[in-house]
């Protein structure tokens, strides 16, 4: 919750009840969630429009990761834009059960791989996330 409060203060935004509920739901989930999943899990304590609006805000603040299938997962580590080393987010996700995990540690090999991806890409000037999808040990 401290991460959310800090990021909101930096942008002069309030910590509303909807934002608290949404953050707690994302933080406690072991899988990525869609806005509709969040709406159902919050038992209609907030409206769907607020969920979409706040998800976009959380994404902008670097609090959540957006996955390609329209689901979101919480960013599980602290970082700031002023870091001298740009952090690469490595996210693994099960395509069957949607279980999602962010790998918090990375080494030079990952940094080299992201630099190679950037070189091979025609559009990327910076690699900020690598998302790997497959089946987890429980589903395979």
N, C-alpha and C positions, 0 to 999 in steps of 0.2 A: 504494500500500500504506500510505503514511503517513496518508492520509485514514481508512482503516479502523482503523489502530492508535489514532489520536486519538479517534475516535468510540467505540471499545470502552473505552478508558481512562476517558472521561467517564462511562460507565455501570458502571465497575468490572467489566468483562467481559474474559475472556482471548482472545488471538489464537490460536485452535486451528488445526491443520493443515487441517481441513475448511473453515474460514472463509478461510484463505489461498488454498486451491485454488479455491474458489467465486469469490472476488474476482478472482483472476487470470483465470479463464475469462470472467467477465463483462467485465472491463476490456479484454481482448484481442479481444473479439468486435465486429464491425462491425454486427451485427444483434441484435435482441432475442431472448432465449432463454427457453424454457419450462423448468420444473424437469426434465422428462424429457430435453430437449436437453442440459442441463447434466450430468445423470447419464451420458448417453452420451459426452459430450465429456471427462468426467473419467475415463473408462475404469473406472468402478466403484471409484474410489479412496475414495469415500465413499458412504454409503447415501442413498436417496431421501428418507427421513424427515429426515435431517440437512440435506439441501438445502432442503426445504420450510421447516424451522424457521429456518435461517439466512437464507433469502430474506425471510421475514417480519421477522426482526431487522434485516436490511439496510434494508428498507423503512421500518421504524420509526426507524432512525438517519439516514434521508435519504441513504443511499448508493446505492440503486437506485430507479428509476421503474417503477411497475407499469403496463403497458399493458392495454387492455381485452380483448385476446384471450388473456390469461393468460400473457403473456411479460414479461420484465423486462430493463431495460437499466441500465447503470451511470450514475450522476450524474457528469458530467465536470468539475465545478467545486467549489471549496471554498465553503462558506457555513456560517453558524452561526445559531442561533436568536436570538442577541442583535443581529443586524444591524438597523440603524435602518430600512433600506429592505428590505421583504420582496421576495425575488427570485421572479420568475415563471419557472417552468421551461417552455421551449418545446421540444417534442419532435416531430420529424417521423419518420414511419415508412412504409415501402413495404408495401402490402398484398400484393404478389406475392412478394417475396424476403425480407421482414422486416428489411431493412436499416434501421437506426435511427440517428438523429443528434439530439443535443441542441444547440440553437442557444444558444451561450454569451452572446452580446451581445444586449441589447435596448435600445430607446429609449423616449422618452416616448409615442410612438404605441401601443406595446404596452401600456404601463402604463394609458393611457387606455382601450384596448380591454378590458383585464381589468376595469377599474372599471365599464365599461358592461355587461359580461357579469354582473358581480355585481349591478348595479342591476336588470337584466332577470330575473335568476334569482329564483325563489321560495324556494330552499333554501340558496344559497351566501352566506356572510358574508365569505368570503375566497377569492380565486382564487389557487391556488398552481401550477397547471400547465395548459398548453394543449397538447393533443395533436392534431396534424394528420396525417391519413392520406391516402395517395394512391399514385401510382406514381412511382418514381424514374426518372431519365433512362435508365438501363440497361433497365428493364422496359417503358417506354412506347414 
